[in-house]
Amino acid sequence: MVSANKVTKAVIPAAGFGTRMYPITKAIKKEFLPIVDRDGRAKPIILAIVEEAISAGIEEIAIITQESDRDLFLDFFQSQPSPELWQKLSSENREYSQYLQKLGDRITILTQSKPEGFGHAVFCAKDWVNNEPFLLLLGDHVYISETEVSCSRQLVDVYKRVNKSVVGITIMSDEIIQKAGCIGGTWQEDKSLLNITQIYEKPSLEYAREHLHVAGMNEKEFLGIFGLYILEPKIFDFLASEIANNERFKGEFQLTTCLDKLQSEVGAIGYLVKGQPYDTGMPLFYRQTMIDFYN
């Protein structure tokens, strides 16, 4: 039995079509687009995300995919290279291949039957999560910590202290907050933990100024969702309710609306992550990530 505040599972939704990266996503899944990681290796983005989860002490990972993509993910994480390729690999790369196999032993591929939104994809992991807290990572973001402790590990450590859902937050300018989830609340004493009072998906600037601005911050700055979460299994109750009642936001079942209900009913903490999220889901952001991520 997992202890109440130990996080051993992670969920990575990766079932989108990647329409913002078209036409390259006609040829390759966006999660398999290349990135040169800080270890100097060229790897698919999904591998960098899996390794981020592992850095937090995660033992099991579920990747949510479309049914048609299931074999693609299984092949990468759980299949050996062909004998011809194996013969051409250096001894170092053969060791790395064995490392990938060990990662694959920790990975379960789950499927989303149809594209119904981010919240619906997360809900597909309900049975697998099995009533435990879990780390949620985005399938098109990579992360760089400003400390020796990875971004995901920072959230896990905070969860152990507060024993309630933790939403990673970052400072965003008023120019982009309309494109992100925005969080309002009051700082605790150290100004790294936020008592959340509202979570709102892509607010207008007028709404954000009136309802979501946090006291003590620059008037042109807001708190946006970082893209990492530690969620208690209670989140599935709110997701189930919205799905059953067909409560959609812009045509899809969202996570943010359920996060707001979660914080309102049982509470949640925002944590100002000491690090930077990098979006790989849009062409110019992906280009900048390729430049910055290795440095």
N, C-alpha and C positions, 0 to 999 in steps of 0.2 A: 504494500500500500504506500503510495507516494505521500510524503508529508504535506501539510496544507500549503506551505509556502515554497516548496521546491518545484522548480520549473524544469521539466525533462523533455518536453515536446515542443516542436515548432511547426508552424503551418506557413506554406508559401503558395499563394494563389498564382497560377500561371496559365489560366485558361482563356485569356483574351485573344482577340484576333490581331492586335498590333496595328490597328488601322492608321494610327498617327505616324507609323514608320513605313507605310506603304510607299513604293512597291517592293522594298527589300523583304518585307514580311510575306510576300508572295513566294519567295524562294526559301526563307529560313525563319523559324520562330524567333521572335524578338529576344526570348530568354537565351537563345543560342548565339546571339550576336557576340562578336569577340570583344574582349577587353584585355589590356595588359595590366596584370595585377602588380601589387607592390613587391611580390617575389620575383618579378621579371618574366613570369610565364604568360603566354597568350592562352586565355581560357574563355569558355562561354560565360556570360553574365550569371547564369543560374548557378554555376559552380562557385563563383565569388559569394553569392548570397548564401548558399549552403555552408560555406566555410565561415561566414559571419555568424551563422547560427551555432555552429560547432564551437566557435570561440567563446560562447556564453555558457558552455557546459551542457548543451543540449544533447540528448542521447538518441532521440528519434525525430525524424522529419517527415512530414507529409507534404507532397507537392500536388496541387490541384491542377489538373489539365483537362483539355477536351478529350473525349474518348478517342478521337482520331489521332491524337498526339501521344497517347500513352506509351506506345512502343518506342517512340523517339527518345523519351526520357529514360525508359528502362534500358534501352540499348546503351545510352551514354554512361549511366551510372552502374549498370550491372552486367554488361557484356565485356568479354575479353577482346583485345584487338585481334584482328585477323592474323594468322600465322605469318603472312607476308609482311604486314606492318610490324609485328613483334620483332622479326629478324632485323629490321632497319632501325629500331629504337636503340638509343644509347642505354647504358646500364642505369643511368640516372632516370631516364624516362620510363624504363621498365619498373623501377621502384615506384615512380609516380603512378604508373598504371595500377600497381598493386594497392597503392593508397586510395585510388578512385574506387577500386573494388570494395575496400573496407568502408568507405563512405556509403557505397551503394547498399551495404548490409543494413545501414541505419535508415534507409529511405523507403517510404511507401508512396506509391503513385495512386492518387484518388482521382475520380473524374467528375466533372460537372456536365450534366446531361445536355444543357442548353445555356447559352450566354445570357444570364439574367442579372448580371451585375456583381460588383465586388462583395457585397454583403452575402449574396447567394452563394458565391464561391466559398467564402469562409464557412457558411452553414454546412456545406458538403463535408466538412471535417468533423462534424458533431460527434458521430459515433466513434470515430478514430480517437478523438481527443479524450473521450471516455471520462468526462466529469473532472478533468484536471485543469489547472491553469496552464496557459500555453503562450509561447512567443509567436507573434505574428509579424512577418516580414513581407514587404511588397516584392512582387516578381519582376519589377523593372527599376529597382533602386539598389545602389550599392552605397556603402557607408565608410567614412574615414574618421577614426577617433582622433581627438586632439591629445589624448593621453595614452598611456600604455595599456589601458583597459578598453577593450572594444566597445563600440556603441551598444551592442546587444547585451554584453556583460554588465554594462552600467545599469540598464533597465532591470535585469535580473537581480542585481544587488539591491536596487531600490525596492523592488517588490518584496524581497526578504524582510526589509525594514518596515514597510507600511502594510503589507498583507492585504492589499486591495489592487484592483486593476490600475495599471500604469500606462499612460499615453506619452510617448516621446514627443517633445515639442521643440521648436526652433524659432528664432526671431525672423520675421518676414517683413518686408516693406509694404506700405500701403498700395504700391503699384501692382503687386502680384497676389494679394490676399484673396481677391475675387476668384482665383483659380485653385484655391486650396481649402482644406478644412481649417477653420479658425477656432481658437479656444479662448474663452474668457474665464476669469477667476481672480483669486487673491493669492499673493505670494506668501509662503511661509517665511520664517526669519532669514534663512540663508539665500533666498531668491533663486534657488534651483528647483524647489518643489512648489507646485501650484495647486491650491485647492480649487478644483474645477467647478465652475458654476454653469457653464454652457459650452456645448460643442456644436458648431454650425458649418454645414457644407457650402462652400463657395458663396459667402455672403457678399452683398453689395457693400461698397465702401461706406455708404451712409449707415447701413445697419451695423457694420463692424464698429464704426466710431461711436455709435450710440449704445451698443449692447456688449461689445466684446473687447474693448480697449482695457488694458490692465493698468491699474494705478501705478505710477512710478516709471512707466516706460515712455520713451519719446512718442509724441503724438502721431508720428508717421510710421511707427512700428507696432506690429501685432505678433501674437503667438500663433504659429501655424503647426499643423501636424507634421512631425518629422518623418514618419513612415515606419516606425517600430512601435510595437505594443506588447505589453504583457496583459492578457485578458483572462479574467475568471470565467468559468463555464456558464455563468449566468447570462452572458452575452447571447447564448444560443436561444434562450427563452424569448428575448426581444426580436431576434432574427426570425424565429419560427412564427411569432405573432404577425410580424409585418408581411411575411410570405403568405401566411394563411389568409390574411385580410387584403392581400394585393396592394399593400401600401408601398408605392414606388416614388422615387425621386428622379425626375427626368427620365422616366421610363424603366428604371432599374431598381433592384433592391440594393440599398446602400448600407454600408457599415456605420457611417457617421451618425445617422439618425438613431441607430440603436445604441451607439456609444453615449449619445446625449441622454437617452432613457436610462442607460446603465448608471451614469454618474448621478442622475437625479434620484434614482431609487436606492442605490446602495453605496454610491460614492466612487470616485476615481481620482487619481493623482496625476497631474502633469509633471513631467521631468524634463528640465532643460538639458538636452543631451550635449555633452562636451564632444562635439564632432560635427561632421557635415554630411548631409545626404546628397547623393548624386542621382539625378533622374536620367535613365537611359531610354525612356519611352517616347521621346520626341527628337527629331533629327538634330536640331541645334544644341539641345541639352546633351544628347549622346555625344556629339562632337566635342563639347567642352569636357565631358566626363573622360573621354579618351585622352585628352590633354592633361587634365588635372590629377586623375586617379593614380597614376604611377608615381607622381612626384612626391 
